Amino acid sequence: IEGALERRDELVYDPRRRSLFPDFYYSFRKKQLDLWHKLRVEFTTTYDVLTQHYNDSDVSVAGTAGDITLAGRWLIAGQKFNKPIYLAFRVRDRRAYSEFAPSDIKSQTDLLWGTVDGFNNSGFQVPDFHFDQRLFEDKLSLRYGQFSIDSFVDKHAVRGAKRYFLNQAFSNNPTVNFPSYGAGFATNWKPNERWELTAGISNIQGVEGDAQVDFSLDSNALFGTMQAAYSFTGLDGKGSRLQLMGWAGDENNVDDYRGGRGYSATLEHEGREENEIWVLRVAQSYGDPTDTNMLLFIGHSKRIRGFDSLGIGVGAGRSTETKNWQTVFESYYRWQITKELVITPDLQLIFGSDPTTQEAKVRTVAGIRLGILF
């Protein structure tokens, strides 16, 4: 939520990008924002739509879906003492505009993981409605309420299917069966500039694709995680960050949720140029929580022309059941046309054996993503 607000403001006040709207709109908008700032409320709205087409020697399937999200926070106390308490919120509505959503492509094919994270037909959801308390000059954060626990852990610089890579190998972690949302507690502690420690526990109220709003605390299963991150100086004096995350999830009566445990190790390293980043990851799970029990990937992203972004990545994952491997190559170009409008063409090539014939098979996924930020 905080990152979405920062990205919006970065674009709004940058003179290098023109706006879809006339100048008087931003004068009016500034008056509105001044009023909300007096009320200590910040929020932003995004609308994203994605079309993907999958093709191999046996199957051809396409899907389109949209996602409208309102995210923000209300500073309810502590503003005068540098110990703020926010009420953070995020509501969304996800709809398929065709027979299949892009997230359904996996279920219609022999893929081990999805061609995209999100972009399903889950309908209206409230994935975040929690208190966010900052203490000791922002070194300690406490969050309690309803949230998506993967928004606090297992992140990296190019994660997020609305801005960077689409394939779940990069935009999520297909070895982890993260609950879509749940009620619980999370904490983040930064004792110094190098170390960062995070822990959280959440009950399992919803999984990917659920169409429901649920604030109950009666789930009979929990998902817990602990993470440590260390920042250091890497090659050529560039900034680097090593992140280690462990997790465990219980079996649950929620449909399609399987328990298990595992780990994820992620290394981020700045490139030679400004706003250039390399990301490497290895992850493994135990107990068969998903169809993929091992993942390796390397991704590279570089910002060009101010706010445009070019990315390329290669990942490989191992099937939990057959132990066969699939490999994905993905490349995207995010074109920031105006302050509000971004268009991203995306291409994925997926290699692996046909599970029936065991013959080598090539799969292509072409996609185009459109996003509007208010």
Phi, psi and chi 1 to 4 in degrees:
 res  aa     phi    psi   chi1   chi2   chi3   chi4
   1 ILE       -  -47.0  -66.0  173.3      -      -
   2 GLU   -62.3  -40.3 -172.9  174.3    3.0      -
   3 GLY   -65.2  -38.2      -      -      -      -
   4 ALA   -63.8  -39.4      -      -      -      -
   5 LEU   -66.3  -40.9  -67.0  169.0      -      -
   6 GLU   -65.6  -40.6  -69.6  175.3   -6.8      -
   7 ARG   -65.3  -39.6  -72.5 -168.2  -64.0  -90.1
   8 ARG   -61.1  -48.7  178.4 -154.8   61.4 -173.9
   9 ASP   -65.5  -35.2  -67.6  -19.7      -      -
  10 GLU   -61.3  -40.6 -175.6 -177.8   13.4      -
  11 LEU   -75.4  -41.8  -79.6  164.5      -      -
  12 VAL   -59.9  -40.0  164.7      -      -      -
  13 TYR   -99.1    7.7  -61.4  112.9      -      -
  14 ASP   -92.5  124.9 -168.1  -73.8      -      -
  15 PRO   -76.5   -7.0   28.9  -34.3      -      -
  16 ARG   -79.5  -10.1  -67.8  173.4  -69.0  177.3
  17 ARG  -120.9  130.0  -76.3  -68.9 -176.7  -91.2
  18 ARG   -77.6  169.6   60.6 -174.7  177.8   88.7
  19 SER  -110.4  154.6  173.1      -      -      -
  20 LEU   -68.8  -24.4  -79.8  173.3      -      -
  21 PHE  -105.5  154.7  -54.4  105.3      -      -
  22 PRO   -67.5  166.4   22.0  -31.9      -      -
  23 ASP   -59.3  -36.5  -68.3  -19.6      -      -
  24 PHE   -65.8  -22.4   71.8   81.2      -      -
  25 TYR   -63.9  -41.4  166.7   78.9      -      -
  26 TYR   -73.6  -27.5  -86.0   92.8      -      -
  27 SER   -66.4  -43.4  -62.0      -      -      -
  28 PHE   -64.8  -41.7  173.0   71.1      -      -
  29 ARG   -63.7  -38.3 -177.1  177.7 -179.7  -84.0
  30 LYS   -62.8  -39.0 -175.0  178.1 -174.4  -56.5
  31 LYS   -63.8  -39.7  -67.0  179.6 -179.6  178.8
  32 GLN   -63.2  -46.1  -74.2 -176.1  -48.1      -
  33 LEU   -63.5  -37.4  -70.4  177.8      -      -
  34 ASP   -60.6  -39.4  -71.4  -16.5      -      -
  35 LEU   -65.6  -45.1  172.9   61.1      -      -
  36 TRP   -65.5  -35.5  -73.8  112.0      -      -
  37 HIS   -64.3  -36.1  -75.4  161.2      -      -
  38 LYS   -63.7  -32.8  -70.2  179.2 -178.9  178.5
  39 LEU   -85.7   -0.9  -61.6  174.1      -      -
  40 ARG    64.1   38.4  -55.9 -166.2  -61.5  -86.6
  41 VAL  -119.9  132.3  176.3      -      -      -
  42 GLU  -123.9  139.0  -59.8  175.8  -82.1      -
  43 PHE  -157.9  160.2   62.3   88.7      -      -
  44 THR  -146.4  153.0 -175.5      -      -      -
  45 THR  -123.0  135.4  -56.8      -      -      -
  46 THR  -128.6  146.6   58.9      -      -      -
  47 TYR  -129.3  126.0  175.9   71.2      -      -
  48 ASP  -129.6  140.8  -62.9  -89.4      -      -
  49 VAL  -134.7  140.5   60.0      -      -      -
  50 LEU  -133.3  135.3  171.0   68.4      -      -
  51 THR  -119.1  129.6  -65.2      -      -      -
  52 GLN  -129.8  143.5  -80.9 -171.4  -37.0      -
  53 HIS  -126.1  122.7 -173.8  -84.6      -      -
  54 TYR  -103.9  140.8  170.6   96.0      -      -
  55 ASN  -148.7  134.4 -172.4   73.5      -      -
  56 ASP  -142.2 -170.0   64.3   29.6      -      -
  57 SER   -68.1  -16.0   56.5      -      -      -
  58 ASP  -118.0  -27.7  -57.3  -49.3      -      -
  59 VAL  -131.6  141.5  178.1      -      -      -
  60 SER  -135.8  120.2 -179.7      -      -      -
  61 VAL  -147.0  146.2   61.2      -      -      -
  62 ALA  -133.9  159.8      -      -      -      -
  63 GLY  -155.5  150.1      -      -      -      -
  64 THR  -136.2  136.7  -58.6      -      -      -
  65 ALA  -150.5  155.2      -      -      -      -
  66 GLY  -123.8  157.9      -      -      -      -
  67 ASP  -141.6  116.0  178.7  -46.7      -      -
  68 ILE  -110.9  127.9 -175.6  167.6      -      -
  69 THR  -132.4  134.0  -61.7      -      -      -
  70 LEU  -112.3  121.3  171.0   67.1      -      -
  71 ALA  -132.0  142.2      -      -      -      -
  72 GLY  -174.7 -173.2      -      -      -      -
  73 ARG  -153.5  150.7   61.5 -177.3 -176.6  177.6
  74 TRP  -120.4  121.5  172.5   33.4      -      -
  75 LEU   -79.3  102.1  178.9   59.0      -      -
  76 ILE   -95.2  -17.8   59.0  176.9      -      -
  77 ALA  -166.2  161.7      -      -      -      -
  78 GLY    85.4    5.4      -      -      -      -
  79 GLN   -67.6  -23.4   65.5  -87.4   17.8      -
  80 LYS   -89.5   -8.9  -65.3 -178.3  179.4  179.8
  81 PHE  -122.7   15.0  -53.9  101.3      -      -
  82 ASN    56.6   31.4 -161.5   27.6      -      -
  83 LYS  -132.8   65.7  -63.5  179.4 -179.2  179.6
  84 PRO   -70.3  149.6   26.1  -34.8      -      -
  85 ILE  -124.4  117.2  -58.8  175.8      -      -
  86 TYR  -105.4  149.6  -62.1   95.7      -      -
  87 LEU  -103.4  107.3  176.5   61.6      -      -
  88 ALA   -95.4  142.4      -      -      -      -
  89 PHE  -144.0  148.9   55.9   89.3      -      -
  90 ARG  -151.4  120.5 -178.5  163.7   59.5  102.4
  91 VAL  -122.1  148.0  -61.9      -      -      -
  92 ARG  -148.4  159.6   68.2 -172.5  179.1 -154.2
  93 ASP  -135.1  120.6 -170.0   78.7      -      -
  94 ARG  -114.3  127.3  -68.7  172.8  166.0  177.0
  95 ARG  -135.0  138.8  -58.7  -73.5  173.0  176.9
  96 ALA   -85.2  137.7      -      -      -      -
  97 TYR  -106.0   10.7  -59.0  142.3      -      -
  98 SER  -146.3 -179.2   56.5      -      -      -
  99 GLU   -57.7  -41.4 -179.9 -178.7    2.7      -
 100 PHE  -116.6  145.1  -60.9  109.6      -      -
 101 ALA   -86.5  159.7      -      -      -      -
 102 PRO   -55.6  -33.0  -29.6   36.5      -      -
 103 SER   -68.0  -17.0   62.4      -      -      -
 104 ASP   -82.1   -9.6  -65.1  -31.8      -      -
 105 ILE   -59.9  -38.0  -69.4  176.7      -      -
 106 LYS   -57.7  -45.3  174.5 -175.9 -179.8  -64.6
 107 SER   -70.7  -17.5   63.2      -      -      -
 108 GLN   -95.7   -0.4  -57.9  -61.8  -46.2      -
 109 THR  -133.9 -169.8   61.0      -      -      -
 110 ASP  -104.4   26.8   58.3    8.1      -      -
 111 LEU   -74.4  148.5  -63.7  176.7      -      -
 112 LEU   -80.9  -28.4  -65.3 -179.3      -      -
 113 TRP  -144.5  173.3   59.4   84.6      -      -
 114 GLY   -75.9  154.2      -      -      -      -
 115 THR   -78.6   -8.1   58.9      -      -      -
 116 VAL  -158.2  154.2   65.9      -      -      -
 117 ASP   -99.1  128.2 -177.2   47.8      -      -
 118 GLY    82.3 -150.8      -      -      -      -
 119 PHE    50.1   56.8  -68.7   97.9      -      -
 120 ASN  -117.4 -163.2   50.8   46.6      -      -
 121 ASN  -117.2   44.2 -166.6   38.0      -      -
 122 SER   -79.6  -11.7   57.2      -      -      -
 123 GLY    77.0 -149.3      -      -      -      -
 124 PHE   -83.0  132.3 -180.0   74.9      -      -
 125 GLN  -141.9  156.1  -68.1 -178.8  -35.6      -
 126 VAL  -120.4   81.2 -173.5      -      -      -
 127 PRO   -73.3  -20.8   24.4  -32.4      -      -
 128 ASP  -135.8  125.6  -74.8  -79.9      -      -
 129 PHE  -158.6   85.7 -165.9   80.9      -      -
 130 HIS  -144.9  161.8   62.3  -90.7      -      -
 131 PHE   -89.0  139.6  -67.4   99.9      -      -
 132 ASP  -125.9  108.3 -178.4   -5.0      -      -
 133 GLN  -109.3  129.0 -173.8  174.1    5.2      -
 134 ARG  -111.5  130.6  -50.8  -67.8  178.1   91.5
 135 LEU  -131.8  162.5  -59.2  169.0      -      -
 136 PHE    51.9   53.9  -54.7  112.3      -      -
 137 GLU    56.1   44.5  -61.7 -178.9  -14.2      -
 138 ASP    71.5   12.9 -148.1   19.8      -      -
 139 LYS   -77.5  -25.4  -69.1 -177.3  178.9 -179.8
 140 LEU  -123.6  127.8  178.2   64.8      -      -
 141 SER  -120.0  136.4  -60.2      -      -      -
 142 LEU  -123.2  129.3  -54.9  175.4      -      -
 143 ARG  -128.3  129.5  -61.9  176.9  175.1   95.1
 144 TYR  -144.7  136.6   30.2   92.0      -      -
 145 GLY   139.8 -149.4      -      -      -      -
 146 GLN   -98.5  131.9  176.7  155.6  -63.4      -
 147 PHE  -159.6  165.3   50.4   77.8      -      -
 148 SER   -89.5  111.8  -60.3      -      -      -
 149 ILE   -66.0  -25.6 -162.1  166.1      -      -
 150 ASP   -74.5   -3.9   57.8  -29.5      -      -
 151 SER   -79.4   -8.9   62.0      -      -      -
 152 PHE  -109.0  -23.4  -57.3  127.6      -      -
 153 VAL  -130.4  165.0  -63.4      -      -      -
 154 ASP    61.0   26.4 -152.8   36.1      -      -
 155 LYS   -88.0  162.4  -61.5 -174.1  -66.2 -177.3
 156 HIS  -152.4  174.2   55.9   76.7      -      -
 157 ALA   -65.7  -24.5      -      -      -      -
 158 VAL  -117.6   25.0  -67.2      -      -      -
 159 ARG   -86.4  138.8  176.0  177.4  168.1  178.0
 160 GLY   132.5  109.0      -      -      -      -
 161 ALA   -71.9   -9.4      -      -      -      -
 162 LYS   -88.8  -13.8  -67.6 -176.8 -179.5 -179.6
 163 ARG  -127.7  -28.9  -72.8  178.6   51.0   81.2
 164 TYR  -124.4 -126.8  -59.2  104.7      -      -
 165 PHE   -68.8  150.3  -65.0   97.9      -      -
 166 LEU   -93.5  -45.4  -65.8  174.9      -      -
 167 ASN   -57.0  139.8 -168.2  -78.3      -      -
 168 GLN   -64.0  -19.9  -78.5 -170.4  -36.2      -
 169 ALA   -58.7  -30.6      -      -      -      -
 170 PHE  -107.9  -38.0  -46.5  104.5      -      -
 171 SER   -85.2  -10.0   61.2      -      -      -
 172 ASN  -148.4 -148.4 -157.8  -40.4      -      -
 173 ASN  -143.0   98.6 -174.6  -20.6      -      -
 174 PRO   -68.9   -3.6   23.2  -32.7      -      -
 175 THR   -87.8  -11.0   69.9      -      -      -
 176 VAL  -110.9  131.1 -173.7      -      -      -
 177 ASN   -93.6   69.7 -160.5   -0.1      -      -
 178 PHE   -62.1  134.1  -78.1  114.3      -      -
 179 PRO   -65.7  142.4   21.9  -30.2      -      -
 180 SER   -61.4  -36.8 -176.2      -      -      -
 181 TYR  -166.1  163.8   53.9   86.1      -      -
 182 GLY  -174.8  171.8      -      -      -      -
 183 ALA  -101.1  136.3      -      -      -      -
 184 GLY  -179.2 -152.1      -      -      -      -
 185 PHE  -140.5  140.6  170.8   79.7      -      -
 186 ALA  -142.2  148.0      -      -      -      -
 187 THR  -138.3  147.1 -179.2      -      -      -
 188 ASN  -133.5  127.8  177.1  -92.1      -      -
 189 TRP  -126.1  128.7 -179.6   38.8      -      -
 190 LYS  -118.2   87.8  -59.9  176.6 -178.0  177.6
 191 PRO   -65.8  -26.5   22.3  -32.1      -      -
 192 ASN  -156.0 -173.2   51.8   52.0      -      -
 193 GLU   -71.0  -16.8  -66.0 -177.1   -3.5      -
 194 ARG   -97.2  -38.4  -67.9 -171.7  176.9  -85.7
 195 TRP  -101.1  146.8  -76.4   98.9      -      -
 196 GLU  -145.9  125.7 -178.8  177.2  -14.6      -
 197 LEU  -120.5  133.4  -56.1  173.8      -      -
 198 THR  -134.0  141.2  -53.3      -      -      -
 199 ALA  -146.5  148.8      -      -      -      -
 200 GLY  -160.7  154.7      -      -      -      -
 201 ILE  -141.3  138.5 -171.3  167.4      -      -
 202 SER  -145.2  142.5  166.6      -      -      -
 203 ASN   -79.6  165.4   68.9    5.9      -      -
 204 ILE  -105.7  100.4  -59.3  164.8      -      -
 205 GLN  -101.5  -31.2  -63.8  176.4   -0.2      -
 206 GLY  -145.7  148.9      -      -      -      -
 207 VAL  -119.7  171.0  -64.6      -      -      -
 208 GLU   -54.3  126.0 -173.8   72.0   13.4      -
 209 GLY    97.0   -9.6      -      -      -      -
 210 ASP   -64.0  139.8  -87.6   -1.6      -      -
 211 ALA  -113.3   84.2      -      -      -      -
 212 GLN  -162.3  158.9   59.5  178.6  -35.7      -
 213 VAL  -116.7  120.5  179.8      -      -      -
 214 ASP  -140.3  115.4 -173.0   -7.3      -      -
 215 PHE  -108.1   11.1  -69.9   97.6      -      -
 216 SER   -72.1  160.3   65.9      -      -      -
 217 LEU  -117.0   23.2  -61.1  173.4      -      -
 218 ASP  -102.1   15.6   58.1   -2.8      -      -
 219 SER   -62.8  143.0  171.4      -      -      -
 220 ASN   -96.9   18.2   60.8    4.2      -      -
 221 ALA  -142.6  153.1      -      -      -      -
 222 LEU  -127.2  151.8  -64.6  174.6      -      -
 223 PHE  -121.0  125.8 -177.8   96.6      -      -
 224 GLY  -127.2  151.1      -      -      -      -
 225 THR  -150.8  150.9  179.1      -      -      -
 226 MET  -135.5  141.5  -63.8 -174.0   65.9      -
 227 GLN  -143.9  141.3  176.0  177.2  -72.5      -
 228 ALA  -127.8  139.0      -      -      -      -
 229 ALA  -132.9  141.7      -      -      -      -
 230 TYR  -130.9  123.8  178.4   69.4      -      -
 231 SER   -98.8  137.6  -60.7      -      -      -
 232 PHE  -152.3  172.6   60.0   97.6      -      -
 233 THR   -90.2  122.8  -58.8      -      -      -
 234 GLY  -101.2 -147.0      -      -      -      -
 235 LEU   -64.1  143.4  -59.8  175.8      -      -
 236 ASP    56.6   23.7  -65.1  -31.7      -      -
 237 GLY    74.1   15.3      -      -      -      -
 238 LYS   -85.9  154.2  -61.8  -64.2 -177.2  179.1
 239 GLY   -70.6  140.7      -      -      -      -
 240 SER  -137.9  158.1  -59.3      -      -      -
 241 ARG  -147.0  125.7 -176.1  175.3 -174.1  -90.2
 242 LEU  -109.0  129.1  177.9   62.9      -      -
 243 GLN  -127.8  129.0  172.9 -177.9  -74.8      -
 244 LEU  -121.7  127.2  -58.7  175.5      -      -
 245 MET  -130.9  132.4 -171.6  -90.8  -69.3      -
 246 GLY  -118.5  149.1      -      -      -      -
 247 TRP  -149.3  162.0   63.1  -85.8      -      -
 248 ALA  -154.1  139.1      -      -      -      -
 249 GLY  -133.3  139.3      -      -      -      -
 250 ASP   -81.5  156.4  -64.9  -25.2      -      -
 251 GLU   -62.9  150.2  -68.2  -74.3  -10.8      -
 252 ASN  -146.8  160.1 -165.2    6.7      -      -
 253 ASN   -84.7    0.5   56.4    7.8      -      -
 254 VAL   -67.5  133.8  175.6      -      -      -
 255 ASP   -56.4  139.0  -67.7  -19.6      -      -
 256 ASP    69.1   11.3  -59.4  -35.2      -      -
 257 TYR  -101.7  126.9 -170.3   84.8      -      -
 258 ARG  -120.5  133.1  -66.0  140.0   57.6 -179.2
 259 GLY   -77.9  169.3      -      -      -      -
 260 GLY   168.0 -165.9      -      -      -      -
 261 ARG  -153.7  166.9   65.5 -171.5 -169.4  -77.4
 262 GLY   175.9 -171.3      -      -      -      -
 263 TYR  -142.9  163.3   70.7   88.4      -      -
 264 SER  -146.2  130.7  173.7      -      -      -
 265 ALA  -120.5  126.2      -      -      -      -
 266 THR  -130.8  132.1  -53.6      -      -      -
 267 LEU  -119.3  126.7  175.3   65.6      -      -
 268 GLU  -113.4  140.1  -60.5  179.3   39.2      -
 269 HIS  -142.9  127.6 -162.6  -67.3      -      -
 270 GLU   -66.4  145.6  -66.7  179.3   -8.7      -
 271 GLY   -84.2 -175.1      -      -      -      -
 272 ARG   -69.5  -30.5  -67.2 -175.9  175.7 -180.0
 273 GLU  -101.9  161.0  -60.6 -178.0   17.8      -
 274 GLU   -65.1  143.0 -172.9  177.5    2.8      -
 275 ASN    61.1   35.3  -64.5  -45.5      -      -
 276 GLU  -120.3  134.9 -179.0 -179.0   11.4      -
 277 ILE  -142.2  142.0 -168.1   75.7      -      -
 278 TRP  -113.7  139.9  -68.4   87.4      -      -
 279 VAL  -132.3  130.2 -179.9      -      -      -
 280 LEU  -123.2  142.6  -64.9   88.7      -      -
 281 ARG  -145.6  144.1  166.7  170.4  -73.9  178.2
 282 VAL  -131.5  133.5   56.1      -      -      -
 283 ALA  -142.3  146.9      -      -      -      -
 284 GLN  -146.9  145.8 -170.8  169.4    6.6      -
 285 SER  -127.2  160.3   64.5      -      -      -
 286 TYR  -133.7  145.7  -52.0   90.6      -      -
 287 GLY    93.7    8.5      -      -      -      -
 288 ASP    58.7   49.0  -57.8  -15.5      -      -
 289 PRO   -72.2  -26.7   26.9  -35.1      -      -
 290 THR  -139.2  179.6   68.7      -      -      -
 291 ASP   -76.0   -9.3  -65.5  -24.5      -      -
 292 THR  -121.2  123.3  -52.4      -      -      -
 293 ASN  -110.1   -0.5   65.3    5.5      -      -
 294 MET  -150.2  142.0  179.1  169.8  -78.5      -
 295 LEU  -141.2  137.2  173.0   73.3      -      -
 296 LEU  -132.8  137.1  -53.0  164.4      -      -
 297 PHE  -156.4  158.2   84.6   70.7      -      -
 298 ILE  -134.0  130.8  179.1  171.2      -      -
 299 GLY  -130.6  148.8      -      -      -      -
 300 HIS  -133.9  132.9  173.6 -104.6      -      -
 301 SER  -137.1  143.7  179.0      -      -      -
 302 LYS  -143.0  128.6  179.2 -179.1  178.7 -178.8
 303 ARG   -84.1  132.7 -176.1 -177.4  -70.6 -171.7
 304 ILE  -133.7  157.7   57.5  178.6      -      -
 305 ARG    52.2   40.4  -61.2  178.2   60.7 -118.2
 306 GLY    90.0  -75.9      -      -      -      -
 307 PHE  -123.2   -2.8  -72.2   99.1      -      -
 308 ASP   -72.0  158.4  -66.8   -2.3      -      -
 309 SER  -142.9  136.5  177.8      -      -      -
 310 LEU  -119.5  130.2  174.2   65.7      -      -
 311 GLY  -136.0  148.8      -      -      -      -
 312 ILE  -144.7  139.8 -174.3  168.5      -      -
 313 GLY  -149.9  155.7      -      -      -      -
 314 VAL  -135.4  133.5   55.2      -      -      -
 315 GLY  -139.7  158.9      -      -      -      -
 316 ALA  -141.6  139.4      -      -      -      -
 317 GLY  -136.6  152.0      -      -      -      -
 318 ARG  -109.6  135.6 -174.6  177.6   65.3 -174.2
 319 SER   -68.1  134.6  168.3      -      -      -
 320 THR   -64.5  -37.0  -60.0      -      -      -
 321 GLU   -86.6  -52.3 -178.8  178.4   -3.1      -
 322 THR   -96.5  -14.7   67.3      -      -      -
 323 LYS    69.3    7.2  -52.3  -54.4  179.2 -175.9
 324 ASN   -74.6  157.8  -70.7  -20.3      -      -
 325 TRP  -108.7  146.9  -72.2   78.3      -      -
 326 GLN  -123.2  146.4  -74.9 -175.1    4.2      -
 327 THR  -125.0  139.8  -57.5      -      -      -
 328 VAL  -126.8  135.8   56.8      -      -      -
 329 PHE  -112.9  129.9  -65.6   87.4      -      -
 330 GLU  -135.7  141.5 -179.4  176.1   -0.4      -
 331 SER  -139.2  140.6 -179.1      -      -      -
 332 TYR  -139.5  159.3   72.0   86.3      -      -
 333 TYR  -134.0  114.3 -176.6   81.4      -      -
 334 ARG   -93.8  113.8 -170.2  178.7   75.2 -122.4
 335 TRP  -103.8  109.0 -180.0   22.5      -      -
 336 GLN   -85.1   93.8 -170.1   76.1   47.4      -
 337 ILE   -72.1  -48.2  -59.7  175.1      -      -
 338 THR  -133.2 -177.4   69.4      -      -      -
 339 LYS   -58.4  -30.3  -67.5  178.4 -177.1  -66.2
 340 GLU  -105.7  -24.4  -56.4   84.6    9.2      -
 341 LEU  -111.5  130.7  177.6   63.4      -      -
 342 VAL  -135.1  137.8   59.1      -      -      -
 343 ILE  -125.2  134.7  -66.8  178.4      -      -
 344 THR  -132.6  104.0  -52.1      -      -      -
 345 PRO   -75.7  147.3   23.5  -28.7      -      -
 346 ASP  -145.8  139.8 -179.5  -85.7      -      -
 347 LEU  -133.0  131.6  178.7   63.7      -      -
 348 GLN  -123.5  135.8  -57.9  175.7   31.6      -
 349 LEU  -118.8  124.6  -60.5  175.8      -      -
 350 ILE  -121.7  127.5  -57.1  171.1      -      -
 351 PHE  -118.9  146.2  -56.8   88.0      -      -
 352 GLY   165.8  167.7      -      -      -      -
 353 SER   -75.0  146.5  -59.8      -      -      -
 354 ASP   -68.2  124.8 -174.3  -59.6      -      -
 355 PRO   -64.0  -19.9   21.8  -32.2      -      -
 356 THR   -90.1  -51.2  -57.6      -      -      -
 357 THR   -94.0  -15.6   65.4      -      -      -
 358 GLN    65.5   14.5  -62.1  -59.2  -47.2      -
 359 GLU   -87.7  151.9  -65.3 -179.9   -4.2      -
 360 ALA   -61.8  142.8      -      -      -      -
 361 LYS  -141.7  139.5 -168.8  174.5 -176.5  178.4
 362 VAL  -114.6  132.5 -179.9      -      -      -
 363 ARG  -124.5  139.3  -51.9  154.6 -178.2   87.3
 364 THR  -118.6  141.5   61.4      -      -      -
 365 VAL  -133.8  113.9 -176.0      -      -      -
 366 ALA  -105.8  136.3      -      -      -      -
 367 GLY  -143.4  157.7      -      -      -      -
 368 ILE  -139.6  131.3 -173.8  163.4      -      -
 369 ARG  -118.5  134.2  178.4 -178.0   61.4 -157.4
 370 LEU  -120.6  133.5 -179.9  146.5      -      -
 371 GLY  -132.0  141.4      -      -      -      -
 372 ILE  -126.9  129.2  -60.6  175.4      -      -
 373 LEU  -116.1  128.5  173.9   68.3      -      -
 374 PHE  -114.5      -  -62.8   98.6      -      -
